[in-house]
């Protein structure tokens, strides 16, 4: 039985569906079971629980052989803060997995320069990695690059819906973007893989692109043009201090944008693909598919 925390999110849901498609038994831990109805219909067992409640986490882990978590509170605040969910909640999950003596704990972190640890959300991932390594639980730490569904989506929405795209800094540094579906594909493969135990698994896309190149691709695919508004690096660096008390989520995003504008973040996917032979998603293909699904939904 594979317990998945965060399965009602975009990445967690994609991982759950892949595991179910291979015949694996999946149990979904969620605060809102109604959000997991589609997964339940696909064969998943759904249990109500909250990472902030250690009792419910222990109950959810009973009988589990594996634990996989994609749960996070990047957009959370108050009771759903990074401290409460990412740190304390993940600690509860690791403790319960150790008590249950699971065969593998798969934790979703991120592949980033260490400067990102100045952001509470990414520092929480670093601290959870350390906790997991010291726990004695067999682990796999997934480290994806920047999600297309986050960063490229911002540019796509700017081009299609606003006619204006906000560019962090010059927009000329290379960044590797990966599709959530590709991360999910690797996540499903690493379950019970001996070479993934007690190891970090870096996951990235097939291309390193600048933000300006992303805009070019989006404009070409959609046939739309947008005004490009560059946010100065100096502004990106000071803005979080002023907005954090009112909007910590926006402050995190701006901090991340400042680092994206100042540190190259390329990735060579050849070693990953040799070990995990998935069909990687090119950004142009992602934009085309996302644009088509958005148009259909509209």
C-alpha positions in Angstrom: 0.0 0.0 0.0 1.4 3.4 -1.1 0.2 6.3 1.1 0.3 9.6 -0.8 0.0 13.0 0.9 -0.8 15.8 -1.4 -2.6 13.6 -3.9 -5.3 16.2 -4.5 -2.7 18.6 -5.8 -1.5 18.7 -9.4 1.7 16.7 -9.0 0.3 14.3 -6.3 -2.7 13.5 -8.4 -0.6 12.8 -11.5 1.6 10.4 -9.4 -1.4 8.7 -7.9 -2.9 8.1 -11.3 0.3 6.6 -12.7 0.7 4.2 -9.8 -3.0 3.1 -10.0 -2.6 2.5 -13.7 0.3 0.1 -12.9 -1.9 -1.8 -10.5 -0.4 -0.5 -7.3 -2.6 -0.1 -4.2 -2.8 3.6 -3.4 -4.2 5.3 -0.3 -4.8 9.1 -0.4 -4.5 11.2 2.7 -6.5 14.4 2.4 -8.3 16.9 4.6 -11.2 17.1 2.1 -12.2 13.6 0.8 -14.6 15.2 -1.7 -11.6 16.6 -3.6 -10.3 13.0 -4.1 -13.5 11.5 -5.6 -11.9 11.1 -9.0 -9.0 9.2 -7.5 -11.4 7.1 -5.5 -13.3 6.3 -8.7 -9.9 5.3 -10.2 -9.3 2.8 -7.4 -7.6 4.7 -4.6 -8.5 4.3 -1.0 -9.3 7.8 0.5 -8.7 8.5 4.2 -9.5 11.8 5.9 -6.6 13.3 7.8 -4.4 16.3 8.3 -0.6 16.5 8.3 -0.8 18.9 11.3 -2.6 16.2 13.3 -0.1 13.4 14.2 -2.8 11.0 15.3 -4.6 11.1 11.9 -1.2 10.7 10.1 -0.4 7.6 12.2 -3.7 6.1 11.4 -3.3 6.8 7.7 0.1 5.1 7.7 -1.2 1.9 9.3 -0.5 -0.9 6.8 1.4 1.3 4.4 4.6 -0.1 2.8 5.5 3.2 1.1 4.9 6.9 1.8 5.1 9.5 -0.9 4.5 13.2 -0.3 4.0 16.1 -2.6 2.1 18.1 0.1 3.2 21.7 0.6 2.0 25.1 1.7 3.7 27.5 -0.7 0.4 29.4 -1.1 -0.6 28.8 2.5 -0.8 31.2 5.4 -2.0 31.3 9.0 -3.0 27.7 10.1 -1.8 26.5 6.7 1.7 28.1 7.0 4.9 26.6 5.8 5.9 26.1 9.4 2.7 24.2 10.2 2.4 22.1 7.0 5.8 21.7 5.4 7.9 21.5 8.6 5.7 20.1 11.3 3.4 18.1 9.0 6.2 16.4 7.2 7.9 15.6 10.5 4.7 13.9 11.6 4.7 11.9 8.4 8.3 10.9 8.7 7.8 9.8 12.3 4.7 7.8 11.4 6.6 6.1 8.5 9.4 5.2 10.8 7.0 3.7 13.4 5.3 1.7 10.5 8.7 0.6 9.2 7.9 1.5 5.6 10.1 0.3 2.8 10.5 3.7 1.2 9.6 7.3 1.9 9.6 9.5 -1.3 9.9 13.2 -0.6 9.4 15.9 -3.1 12.0 18.6 -2.7 13.5 20.9 -5.4 16.7 21.2 -7.4 17.9 24.7 -6.7 21.0 26.8 -5.9 21.5 27.1 -2.1 20.6 30.8 -2.3 17.0 29.7 -2.4 17.3 28.6 1.2 16.8 32.2 2.2 13.1 31.6 1.3 11.2 29.8 4.1 9.5 27.4 1.8 12.7 26.1 0.2 14.5 26.2 3.5 11.8 23.9 4.9 12.5 21.4 2.1 16.2 21.5 3.0 15.4 20.8 6.6 13.1 18.0 5.7 15.7 16.4 3.6 18.1 16.5 6.6 15.4 15.1 8.9 14.6 12.3 6.5 18.3 11.3 6.0 18.7 11.1 9.7 15.5 9.2 10.4 16.6 5.7 9.5 13.7 5.4 7.0 14.8 4.2 3.5 14.2 7.3 1.4 14.2 8.8 -2.1 14.4 12.6 -2.5 12.9 13.9 -5.7 14.6 17.1 -6.9 12.8 18.6 -9.9 13.8 21.9 -11.6 11.3 24.8 -12.1 7.8 23.6 -13.0 6.4 24.7 -16.3 3.0 24.7 -14.6 4.2 27.5 -12.3 6.6 29.7 -14.2 5.7 29.1 -17.8 2.0 29.3 -16.9 2.6 32.8 -15.6 4.0 33.9 -18.9 1.3 32.0 -20.9 -1.5 33.7 -18.8 0.2 37.1 -19.3 0.3 36.7 -23.1 -3.1 35.2 -23.6 -5.2 37.1 -21.0 -3.4 40.3 -20.2 -1.3 41.2 -23.2 1.5 42.0 -20.8 4.3 39.7 -19.5 6.3 40.5 -16.4 9.9 39.5 -16.8 12.2 39.0 -13.8 15.3 41.2 -14.5 16.8 40.9 -18.0 15.2 37.5 -18.6 18.4 36.4 -20.3 19.7 33.7 -17.9 19.1 30.0 -18.7 16.6 28.1 -16.6 15.5 24.5 -16.9 11.8 23.9 -16.9 10.1 20.6 -16.3 6.6 19.4 -16.7 4.7 18.1 -13.7 3.8 15.0 -15.8 7.4 14.2 -16.3 8.1 14.5 -12.6 5.2 12.2 -11.9 6.5 9.7 -14.4 9.9 9.5 -12.6 8.2 9.5 -9.2 6.2 6.4 -10.2 9.3 4.7 -11.5 11.4 5.2 -8.4 9.0 3.2 -6.2 10.9 0.1 -5.2 13.8 0.9 -7.4 17.0 -0.3 -5.5 19.1 2.4 -7.2 16.7 5.1 -5.9 16.9 4.1 -2.3 18.7 6.4 0.0 19.4 8.7 -2.9 18.6 12.0 -4.5 16.9 11.8 -7.9 17.3 15.0 -10.0 14.5 15.6 -12.5 14.6 18.2 -15.3 13.3 19.0 -18.7 15.0 18.6 -22.1 15.7 22.3 -22.6 17.4 25.2 -20.9 15.5 28.4 -21.8 15.6 32.1 -20.9 12.4 33.8 -19.9 12.6 35.8 -23.1 12.7 32.6 -25.1 9.7 31.3 -23.2 7.8 34.4 -24.2 8.9 33.9 -27.8 7.6 30.3 -27.7 4.3 31.2 -26.1 3.7 34.0 -28.7 4.6 31.7 -31.6 2.3 28.9 -30.4 -0.7 31.1 -29.4 -0.4 33.6 -32.2 -0.6 36.4 -29.6 1.7 39.3 -28.9 2.4 40.8 -25.5 4.2 43.8 -24.1 7.3 42.8 -22.1 7.7 44.6 -18.8 11.0 44.0 -17.1 11.1 44.1 -13.3 14.5 45.5 -12.2 16.5 43.2 -10.0 17.0 45.9 -7.4 13.2 46.1 -7.0 12.8 42.4 -6.8 15.3 42.2 -4.0 13.7 44.9 -1.8 10.0 44.3 -2.5 9.6 41.1 -0.4 10.6 43.0 2.8 7.7 45.4 2.4 5.0 43.0 1.2 5.8 39.9 3.4 3.7 41.1 6.4 0.7 41.5 4.2 1.2 38.8 1.6 3.9 36.2 2.4 2.9 34.1 -0.7 3.6 37.0 -3.1 6.8 37.7 -1.2 8.1 34.1 -1.7 7.3 34.3 -5.4 9.1 37.6 -5.8 12.2 36.3 -3.9 12.2 33.3 -6.2 11.9 35.6 -9.2 14.9 37.6 -8.0 17.0 34.5 -7.8 15.8 33.3 -11.2 16.9 36.7 -12.6 20.4 36.5 -11.0 21.5 32.9 -11.0 21.7 30.6 -14.1 19.8 27.4 -13.5 20.5 25.0 -16.3 20.2 21.2 -16.1 21.6 18.4 -18.2 18.8 15.7 -18.4 21.0 13.0 -20.1 21.9 11.1 -17.0 18.3 11.2 -15.7 16.9 10.0 -19.0 19.5 7.2 -19.1 18.3 5.9 -15.7 14.6 6.8 -16.1 13.8 6.6 -19.8 10.7 8.8 -20.0 9.6 10.9 -23.0 10.5 14.4 -21.8 8.1 17.3 -22.5 9.4 20.2 -24.6 8.1 23.6 -23.5 6.5 24.2 -26.9 4.5 21.0 -26.7 3.4 21.9 -23.1 2.3 25.4 -24.3 0.4 23.9 -27.2 -1.4 21.3 -25.0 -2.1 23.8 -22.2 -3.5 26.4 -24.6 -5.7 23.8 -26.3 -7.1 22.6 -23.0 -7.7 26.1 -21.8 -9.5 27.0 -25.0 -11.7 23.8 -24.8 -12.6 24.6 -21.1 -13.6 28.2 -22.1 
